Amino acid sequence: GVLKLQDLIGQAEEKARARLRENEIGADFSAEEFEDVAHKVAIAALKFADLSNFRGTSYIFDLDRFISFEGKTGPYLLYAAVRVKSLARRAEAEGVKPGPITVELDAERALVLALDAFNDALRGAYEKRMPHILCDHAYTLGQAFSGFYAAAPILVESDPIKKASRLALALATLKQLEIVLGLIGIDIPERM
């Protein structure tokens, strides 16, 4: 009556494949790359779902919810990180370099504050032995980046100083997401 971890991962990969196809992600990937992304999405969904809850509470295991690209899920955070990776590739192709960060918009301020909360989240997770604190931070950061991305165009910005500043903020977000997700054992694909 107990589900084996290998079977659980297989179920999560199956759901991840379906969700990727449903969202038209990976249509141009090779079969090998598609499977790699599906595996990373599945593992991110399982690990984040488990680690994002306080260890002393119970939660309802809902694979459909865990595998969603929306809400407080591992796949949502993967998508945010991959979005920045894509932006960084386009910026590099256009010759755009990051520069000193200036904060003018509310969305920029919110992202800077989310980035600044990293040390406290890391310290709290370590000292209290509570990885959900890191998960909460990653989700808050992902939300702040999403708001920033919508409110502060980067590559279409005509002011080169603003463009460089916003690119620097996006790259700082990526670096922090890579660190946090790496700490909880989640690998980020190059593209989705």
Rosetta silent file (secondary structure, phi, psi, omega in degrees, C-alpha in Angstrom):
SEQUENCE: GVLKLQDLIGQAEEKARARLRENEIGADFSAEEFEDVAHKVAIAALKFADLSNFRGTSYIFDLDRFISFEGKTGPYLLYAAVRVKSLARRAEAEGVKPGPITVELDAERALVLALDAFNDALRGAYEKRMPHILCDHAYTLGQAFSGFYAAAPILVESDPIKKASRLALALATLKQLEIVLGLIGIDIPERM
SCORE:     score description
SCORE:     0.000 S_00000001
   1 L     0.000   -0.012 -179.086    0.000    0.000    0.000 S_00000001
   2 L  -102.236  132.586  179.003    2.981    2.354    0.020 S_00000001
   3 L   -77.636  129.648  178.393    3.922    4.229   -3.144 S_00000001
   4 L   -76.562  147.655 -179.224    7.587    3.855   -4.067 S_00000001
   5 H   -57.921  -40.594  179.312    9.555    7.047   -4.686 S_00000001
   6 H   -59.469  -39.599  178.703   10.475    5.865   -8.180 S_00000001
   7 H   -70.014  -38.819  177.717    6.779    5.457   -9.001 S_00000001
   8 H   -62.502  -45.358  178.397    5.958    8.873   -7.542 S_00000001
   9 H   -62.306  -40.808  177.089    8.671   10.498   -9.653 S_00000001
  10 H   -60.019  -42.908  177.152    7.330    8.638  -12.707 S_00000001
  11 H   -63.831  -42.133  179.409    3.825    9.977  -12.044 S_00000001
  12 H   -64.781  -39.794  178.036    5.193   13.495  -11.594 S_00000001
  13 H   -64.422  -39.409  178.159    7.155   13.230  -14.850 S_00000001
  14 H   -61.768  -45.155  178.016    4.023   12.079  -16.665 S_00000001
  15 H   -65.386  -38.807  179.470    2.088   15.065  -15.313 S_00000001
  16 H   -63.474  -44.170  177.788    4.990   17.384  -16.162 S_00000001
  17 H   -57.735  -46.925 -179.554    5.058   16.152  -19.767 S_00000001
  18 H   -62.212  -43.137 -178.762    1.311   16.749  -20.057 S_00000001
  19 H   -67.402  -39.301  177.355    1.572   20.216  -18.498 S_00000001
  20 H   -61.621  -45.220  179.568    4.477   21.190  -20.763 S_00000001
  21 H   -65.484  -40.751  179.818    2.526   20.107  -23.841 S_00000001
  22 H   -60.077  -38.325  179.751   -0.612   21.851  -22.562 S_00000001
  23 L   -91.355    9.149  179.379    1.348   25.106  -22.214 S_00000001
  24 L    54.781   41.625  177.588    3.067   24.522  -25.564 S_00000001
  25 L  -102.961  127.261  175.797    6.468   24.436  -23.915 S_00000001
  26 L    92.479   11.324  179.695    9.162   22.409  -25.603 S_00000001
  27 L   -61.756  -29.392 -179.376    7.555   21.935  -29.002 S_00000001
  28 L   -98.318    8.643  179.606   10.893   22.845  -30.600 S_00000001
  29 L   -83.659  154.059  168.867   12.996   20.734  -28.186 S_00000001
  30 L   -69.512  163.309  179.430   14.685   17.494  -29.071 S_00000001
  31 H   -59.300  -39.710 -179.591   13.142   14.441  -27.405 S_00000001
  32 H   -65.628  -44.020  179.222   16.109   14.288  -25.025 S_00000001
  33 H   -66.461  -39.399  178.517   15.835   17.958  -24.025 S_00000001
  34 H   -60.656  -45.086  179.430   12.070   17.650  -23.558 S_00000001
  35 H   -64.594  -38.275  178.361   12.542   14.665  -21.236 S_00000001
  36 H   -63.405  -44.533  179.102   15.260   16.518  -19.299 S_00000001
  37 H   -65.691  -43.122  179.105   12.979   19.527  -18.794 S_00000001
  38 H   -60.279  -41.505  178.535   10.033   17.304  -17.822 S_00000001
  39 H   -63.604  -45.818 -179.595   12.231   15.548  -15.245 S_00000001
  40 H   -64.258  -38.234  177.504   13.453   18.863  -13.799 S_00000001
  41 H   -65.433  -43.341 -179.767    9.889   20.203  -13.622 S_00000001
  42 H   -63.035  -47.157 -179.523    8.699   17.022  -11.897 S_00000001
  43 H   -65.212  -41.075  177.689   11.510   17.043   -9.338 S_00000001
  44 H   -61.072  -41.012 -179.708   11.037   20.775   -8.714 S_00000001
  45 H   -62.645  -46.981 -177.560    7.327   20.195   -8.147 S_00000001
  46 H   -67.900  -48.658 -176.950    7.901   17.386   -5.640 S_00000001
  47 H   -65.687  -46.006 -177.887   10.781   18.965   -3.723 S_00000001
  48 H   -65.267  -40.605  179.426    9.271   22.424   -3.532 S_00000001
  49 H   -59.902  -40.840 -178.344    5.868   21.065   -2.486 S_00000001
  50 H   -75.201  -45.749 -174.365    7.439   19.118    0.343 S_00000001
  51 H   -79.714  -16.272 -177.676    9.979   21.696    1.507 S_00000001
  52 L   -80.855   -5.758  178.352    7.694   24.725    1.241 S_00000001
  53 L  -102.458  144.806  174.473    5.568   23.526    4.144 S_00000001
  54 L   -60.579  133.555 -172.668    6.505   23.841    7.796 S_00000001
  55 L   -62.177  -18.596 -178.952    7.710   20.420    8.853 S_00000001
  56 L   -90.709    0.803 -179.736    5.275   20.247   11.774 S_00000001
  57 L  -115.314  156.117  176.181    2.143   20.581    9.663 S_00000001
  58 L   -92.586  157.276  174.287    0.373   18.203    7.358 S_00000001
  59 L  -143.327  160.437  179.716   -0.588   19.068    3.819 S_00000001
  60 L   -87.088  125.148  179.851   -2.748   17.540    1.129 S_00000001
  61 L   -78.237  112.571 -177.670   -0.711   15.862   -1.569 S_00000001
  62 L  -134.074   93.055 -175.459   -2.059   17.196   -4.867 S_00000001
  63 H   -59.628  -35.627  178.509    0.243   16.475   -7.782 S_00000001
  64 H   -62.309  -41.445  178.821   -1.888   18.524  -10.186 S_00000001
  65 H   -70.520  -40.771 -177.642   -1.484   21.608   -8.004 S_00000001
  66 H   -64.224  -31.129 -173.662    2.231   20.978   -7.384 S_00000001
  67 L   -89.727    0.997 -178.008    2.992   20.702  -11.108 S_00000001
  68 L   -68.540  147.550  175.199    1.259   24.005  -11.966 S_00000001
  69 L   -89.621    7.922  178.318    3.213   26.855  -13.562 S_00000001
  70 L  -125.948  150.413  177.899    1.146   29.283  -11.502 S_00000001
  71 L    85.832 -170.775 -175.178    1.081   29.876   -7.784 S_00000001
  72 L   -81.265   80.253 -178.307    3.528   28.831   -5.106 S_00000001
  73 L  -137.498  160.365  175.430    5.099   25.884   -6.926 S_00000001
  74 H   -61.423  -46.557  178.568    8.497   24.682   -8.040 S_00000001
  75 H   -59.439  -34.521  176.247    7.577   24.882  -11.745 S_00000001
  76 H   -59.908  -43.479 -179.131    6.517   28.536  -11.284 S_00000001
  77 H   -70.210  -37.375  175.214    9.974   29.329   -9.922 S_00000001
  78 H   -60.309  -44.232 -178.680   11.679   27.381  -12.704 S_00000001
  79 H   -62.334  -40.760  177.864    9.699   29.371  -15.231 S_00000001
  80 H   -61.800  -45.315 -179.592   10.723   32.662  -13.594 S_00000001
  81 H   -65.585  -41.872 -179.852   14.402   31.671  -13.671 S_00000001
  82 H   -66.613  -33.898  176.429   14.209   30.437  -17.266 S_00000001
  83 H   -60.545  -43.170  179.198   12.522   33.702  -18.257 S_00000001
  84 H   -67.868  -39.571  177.616   15.537   35.626  -16.933 S_00000001
  85 H   -59.317  -42.624  178.249   17.933   33.234  -18.691 S_00000001
  86 H   -63.566  -43.855  177.455   16.127   33.899  -21.965 S_00000001
  87 H   -60.039  -42.910 -179.967   16.246   37.639  -21.340 S_00000001
  88 H   -63.863  -39.179  177.542   19.990   37.416  -20.600 S_00000001
  89 H   -64.714  -43.215  178.737   20.609   35.550  -23.872 S_00000001
  90 H   -65.481  -40.644  179.065   18.678   38.165  -25.851 S_00000001
  91 H   -62.647  -43.343  179.044   20.498   40.999  -24.061 S_00000001
  92 H   -62.659  -41.547  179.159   23.857   39.439  -24.838 S_00000001
  93 H   -63.750  -31.639  179.492   22.880   39.006  -28.495 S_00000001
  94 H   -89.367   -2.033  179.723   21.912   42.687  -28.627 S_00000001
  95 L    78.068   17.762  179.992   25.105   43.774  -26.855 S_00000001
  96 L   -84.215  129.407 -179.750   23.263   45.059  -23.776 S_00000001
  97 L  -113.215  147.501  175.742   25.373   44.982  -20.622 S_00000001
  98 L   -69.154  155.047  179.918   24.200   45.301  -17.012 S_00000001
  99 L  -140.546 -169.888  179.159   25.039   48.523  -15.215 S_00000001
 100 L   -59.207  141.518 -177.139   24.615   50.298  -11.897 S_00000001
 101 L   -86.336  127.879  172.695   21.190   49.772  -10.380 S_00000001
 102 L  -122.635  143.690 -176.415   18.915   52.756  -10.005 S_00000001
 103 L  -115.838  117.402  178.534   15.446   52.464   -8.528 S_00000001
 104 L  -120.962  -42.608 -175.686   12.654   54.639   -9.884 S_00000001
 105 L   -90.267  154.642  176.846    9.544   52.475  -10.185 S_00000001
 106 H   -59.128  -37.937 -179.577    7.625   50.806   -7.368 S_00000001
 107 H   -66.595  -34.109  176.034    8.167   47.435   -9.062 S_00000001
 108 H   -67.525  -42.590  179.135   11.933   48.017   -9.065 S_00000001
 109 H   -62.397  -43.849  179.553   11.821   48.914   -5.379 S_00000001
 110 H   -61.761  -39.117  178.875    9.781   45.803   -4.565 S_00000001
 111 H   -68.578  -41.865  178.176   12.300   43.614   -6.394 S_00000001
 112 H   -61.189  -42.851  178.971   15.258   45.237   -4.641 S_00000001
 113 H   -65.365  -38.114  176.761   13.589   44.677   -1.266 S_00000001
 114 H   -64.441  -43.430  177.586   12.874   41.038   -2.150 S_00000001
 115 H   -62.112  -39.130 -177.853   16.504   40.559   -3.156 S_00000001
 116 H   -67.781  -20.445 -177.867   17.643   42.220    0.065 S_00000001
 117 L   -79.852   -3.351 -175.160   15.654   39.722    2.165 S_00000001
 118 H   -59.450  -49.522 -176.611   17.877   36.819    1.058 S_00000001
 119 H   -59.477  -42.158  178.690   20.374   36.913    3.935 S_00000001
 120 H   -65.569  -39.765  178.439   17.645   36.890    6.567 S_00000001
 121 H   -65.091  -43.705 -179.782   15.847   34.027    4.813 S_00000001
 122 H   -63.936  -46.108  179.402   19.046   32.029    4.518 S_00000001
 123 H   -62.874  -44.742 -179.792   19.993   32.642    8.147 S_00000001
 124 H   -62.775  -43.423  179.348   16.497   31.827    9.369 S_00000001
 125 H   -63.584  -39.265 -179.273   16.311   28.596    7.372 S_00000001
 126 H   -71.870  -51.984 -175.170   19.705   27.506    8.652 S_00000001
 127 H   -66.459  -35.833 -177.805   19.338   28.485   12.304 S_00000001
 128 H   -94.638   -5.065 -177.658   15.791   27.162   12.646 S_00000001
 129 L    57.283   47.513 -175.863   16.343   24.148   10.357 S_00000001
 130 L  -130.695   90.366 -178.297   13.306   25.228    8.354 S_00000001
 131 L   -63.780  -17.919  179.448   13.761   25.059    4.582 S_00000001
 132 H   -62.970  -22.738  177.649   10.283   26.443    4.032 S_00000001
 133 H   -65.341  -41.302  176.044   11.730   29.865    4.867 S_00000001
 134 H   -66.094  -39.805  178.850   13.935   29.636    1.768 S_00000001
 135 H   -62.717  -42.844  177.466   10.968   28.436   -0.279 S_00000001
 136 H   -60.415  -43.244  179.309    8.905   31.398    0.906 S_00000001
 137 H   -62.027  -45.841 -179.171   11.746   33.729   -0.049 S_00000001
 138 H   -59.865  -41.673 -179.978   12.078   32.169   -3.515 S_00000001
 139 H   -67.141  -43.843  177.636    8.353   32.554   -4.131 S_00000001
 140 H   -59.739  -42.196  178.569    8.332   36.164   -2.921 S_00000001
 141 H   -64.023  -44.015  178.032   11.298   36.856   -5.188 S_00000001
 142 H   -60.200  -41.810  177.982    9.554   35.187   -8.140 S_00000001
 143 H   -65.672  -43.138  179.708    6.450   37.290   -7.576 S_00000001
 144 H   -63.178  -40.002  178.730    8.488   40.490   -7.248 S_00000001
 145 H   -65.980  -40.611  179.584   10.324   39.680  -10.464 S_00000001
 146 H   -59.832  -43.887  176.917    7.054   38.991  -12.275 S_00000001
 147 H   -64.596  -41.248  177.705    5.722   42.394  -11.221 S_00000001
 148 H   -62.906  -46.314 -177.327    9.000   44.051  -12.177 S_00000001
 149 H   -61.052  -37.513  179.562    9.086   42.307  -15.561 S_00000001
 150 H   -74.655  -35.601 -173.204    5.567   43.522  -16.366 S_00000001
 151 H   -91.952  -22.343 -172.830    6.100   47.099  -15.148 S_00000001
 152 L  -127.281   85.572  179.304    9.682   47.801  -16.244 S_00000001
 153 L   -55.215  142.554 -175.745   10.459   46.843  -19.834 S_00000001
 154 L  -105.376  -69.600 -172.888   14.105   45.966  -20.239 S_00000001
 155 L   -72.447  -21.460  177.634   15.254   45.383  -23.791 S_00000001
 156 L   -91.315   -4.188  178.542   12.708   47.768  -25.328 S_00000001
 157 L   -64.108  131.136 -177.998   13.664   50.572  -22.916 S_00000001
 158 L   -81.715  -27.632  179.653   15.104   53.489  -24.900 S_00000001
 159 L   -79.179  115.310 -176.562   17.161   54.935  -22.030 S_00000001
 160 H   -63.771  -28.659  179.335   20.433   52.951  -21.951 S_00000001
 161 H   -70.927  -44.514  176.924   21.005   53.679  -18.246 S_00000001
 162 H   -63.924  -41.894 -179.490   17.569   52.353  -17.276 S_00000001
 163 H   -60.267  -46.109 -179.736   18.036   49.374  -19.595 S_00000001
 164 H   -65.397  -40.162  178.822   21.398   48.492  -17.993 S_00000001
 165 H   -63.942  -46.272 -178.296   19.986   48.944  -14.483 S_00000001
 166 H   -67.021  -36.473  176.595   16.962   46.762  -15.159 S_00000001
 167 H   -64.863  -40.635  178.237   19.104   44.079  -16.755 S_00000001
 168 H   -61.603  -40.585  177.613   21.339   44.107  -13.660 S_00000001
 169 H   -64.160  -42.099  179.089   18.260   43.645  -11.447 S_00000001
 170 H   -63.801  -43.104 -179.667   17.061   40.750  -13.592 S_00000001
 171 H   -67.776  -34.977  175.700   20.480   39.071  -13.475 S_00000001
 172 H   -65.022  -37.784  177.001   20.665   39.538   -9.689 S_00000001
 173 H   -62.851  -45.662  179.242   17.265   37.845   -9.468 S_00000001
 174 H   -60.462  -45.956 -178.908   18.498   34.930  -11.552 S_00000001
 175 H   -59.905  -44.146 -178.665   21.607   34.517   -9.445 S_00000001
 176 H   -68.593  -39.532  176.185   19.596   34.498   -6.241 S_00000001
 177 H   -62.764  -40.281  177.994   17.011   32.062   -7.625 S_00000001
 178 H   -61.761  -41.200  179.900   19.829   29.759   -8.727 S_00000001
 179 H   -66.434  -51.499 -176.524   21.328   29.856   -5.229 S_00000001
 180 H   -63.137  -48.235 -179.145   18.051   29.311   -3.383 S_00000001
 181 H   -65.944  -35.790  175.643   16.767   26.588   -5.683 S_00000001
 182 H   -62.682  -38.749  179.444   20.191   24.937   -5.624 S_00000001
 183 H   -64.348  -30.675  178.944   20.119   24.904   -1.835 S_00000001
 184 L   -98.055    9.656  171.555   16.857   22.998   -1.844 S_00000001
 185 L    83.552   29.338 -179.278   18.084   20.630   -4.557 S_00000001
 186 L  -112.514  125.860  176.894   16.275   21.964   -7.619 S_00000001
 187 L   -92.060  140.233 -179.357   18.034   22.217  -11.007 S_00000001
 188 L  -101.791  126.733  176.163   16.973   24.922  -13.443 S_00000001
 189 L   -71.018  164.646  178.974   16.774   24.043  -17.143 S_00000001
 190 L   -73.125  -33.851  179.594   18.298   26.385  -19.707 S_00000001
 191 L  -151.552  158.923  177.694   14.976   26.951  -21.419 S_00000001
 192 L  -142.542    0.000    0.000   11.330   26.024  -21.184 S_00000001
